[in-house]
């Protein structure tokens, strides 16, 4: 995990995923999902070996071959399940804890792990949003390339929220009692980008 970038100039703001400050989600990503990966990784081979030992010598040669093939297939399924959990944990850790958007008056920078995408505002051509239930994203289209961020991005210099579920969906609730729906149209970063885009198009 990379350290959170610090603003380098007075006009610079660093946005991070607000989910990183949610203790339940953090526990799920850091502990629960990787642990679920270890269950099939260790449990299925151990079960297969014990089951094979219990059946060895009690089945015919043909049945023995079928048993071995079945247990090999079971172990392959277990490896796939373990890999899926580990991949999901790594993806979520990067998305929640290692993704940053850096905004200043000259450019916008998206950092995801070791990858960095840097674009000048002068090259911005279009701004698109996707408002599809849980899929809430904004995409900045430049002459060459794009930058996409979701509705969870908050200013890291501001108050740190907790996540609450409501009948209308998820919300950020801040220590100052402000409430923000996790919707792209209500997102602070989107608002900053939208104002700049509108100003450029005048």
N, C-alpha and C positions, 0 to 999 in steps of 0.2 A: 504494500500500500504506500503510495506516494504521500509526502506531507502536504497538507492543504496550502496552496499558494497564498502569499500575502500580497495585498495591494502595493504596487510599486510607485504609483503616483496618486495625487489627490482625486483625480477623476476616475480612478479605476475601482471596480467592484468585482468581488469574487462570489460566484453563485455555486452552491453545492446542493445535493439532494437533501431535502428536509427529512427524508426517511432515516438518515444516518443518526438522527437524534431520538428516534423511536426505540426504546429499550426492547420491546417485544420483537419487533422486526429484526433488530440487530442480533438478538439471541437466536432467532430462527436461522438467520443467514450464517452466523459465525459458528453455531454449535449444533442446532438440531438437524439441519440438512446434511452437513458433512457426516454427522453420526449415523444418519440413515444410510449413507453410502457405505459405511463400514459394516453394517449389518449383513447385506448380501455378500460383501467381499470376504468376510470371515465366516459367517454363519453357513452359507451354502456349501463351500468346500468341506467344512467340518462335518456337516450333516451328511454330505455325499460319502465321505470316507467312513463314517460310522455305519451308514446304511450298507455300504459295500461290504464291510467286514461282517456284518450280521447276516448277509445273504451269501457270502462266498462259501462254496462247497455244498450249498443247498439247492442249486439250480443246475440245469443241464448246460452243455457247452453253448448251444444256440441261445438259450435264455441268458447265459452269462454275457455273451456278446451284446445282446440287446440291452442288458442292464448297464454295461459299460458305456454304450452309446447314449443311453438315457441320462446317465450321470454326467457325461461330458457335455451334453446339450444343456443340462441344468446349470452346470458351472459357467458355461458361456452366457446364459441368460443372467446369471448372478453378476458376472463381470460387466455386462451391459447395463444392468440396473445400477451398480455401484458407480460406473463411469457417468451415468446420467445425473445422479445426485451430486457428484463432485463437479461436473460441468455446470450444473445449475447454481451451486454454491459459489463457484468462481465467477460466473456471469453476474450474479446478484451483488457479490462483493465489489466487483469493478464498477457496476452501474451505480450502486448506492454510496460506496465509500471511496471510490477512486475516479470519479468523474467530476470535472469542474468546468464552469464557463466563466471566462474572464472578459469583462466588458470595460472598454475605455472609449474616449472620444475618437480614436483613430481606427480601432480594430476590435474584433471579437475573436476569442480564442477558445477552442474546445479541447480540453485535455482529458483523455481516457486512458488510464494506465500510462504506458510509455508513449502512446500516440498523441500527437498534437496537431490540430488543424487551426491555422491562423488565416483570417480573412480581413481585408480592409473594407470599411464601410462604403468607400467609394465604388467598390465592385459589386455591391448588393443590387440584385435585379428584381427579386420577388420575395414575398413572405407568405407562406402557406401554413394552414393549421389543419390538424385532424382532431375532430371532436367526436369520438366514437365510443362512448361509454368509458371503459377503463383505458382506452387508447386516447391519450390527450397529449399531442405533440405540436410543436411549431418547427418549421423548416425554413431556414434562410437560404435562398438560392443565389449563388454568386456566379460571376463569369465562368469560373472554373471550380466546381465542387459545391458542396452543401454543408450546412451545420444544422443538426437537429437536436432539440432538447425537449424534455417532457415537463409536465405541470408540477413536478415535485421540487423544482429548483427554487432555492431561496437565497437571499443575500446572507452570506456567512457572517457579516459584521452585525447583523440584527439579532433579535431575540430568537432563541431556539425553541421550536415547537414540539408538541407531541401530536400523535396521529389518533384521531377518533373516528369511529364508524357511525354513520347516521343513516336514516332511511333514504337520504338523497345521495349517499356515497361517502367518501372519505373527506375529512377536514383536517387542516392544521389548526391547532389551538395554541396560541402563544402565551407566554407568562404575563404579558400586558393585557390579557383577556381578549385580544383580537382573534377573530375566527376567519379562516380563509378556506373556501372549498378548493379541493385539489383539482381544479379545472384550468385548462390552458388559457381561457379568456380572462381568468381572474389572477393569473400568475404574474408576479412582480417583474420577472425577467422578460416575459412576453410584453408586458406593458411598456417597459423601457425600449425594447427593440421596435415595437409597433410605433411609438412616438417618433423614433429616429427615421423609420421607413416612411412614415407619412410626411415628415418634414422634407425628406429627400425628394419625394414625388411632387412637391408643390412647385 
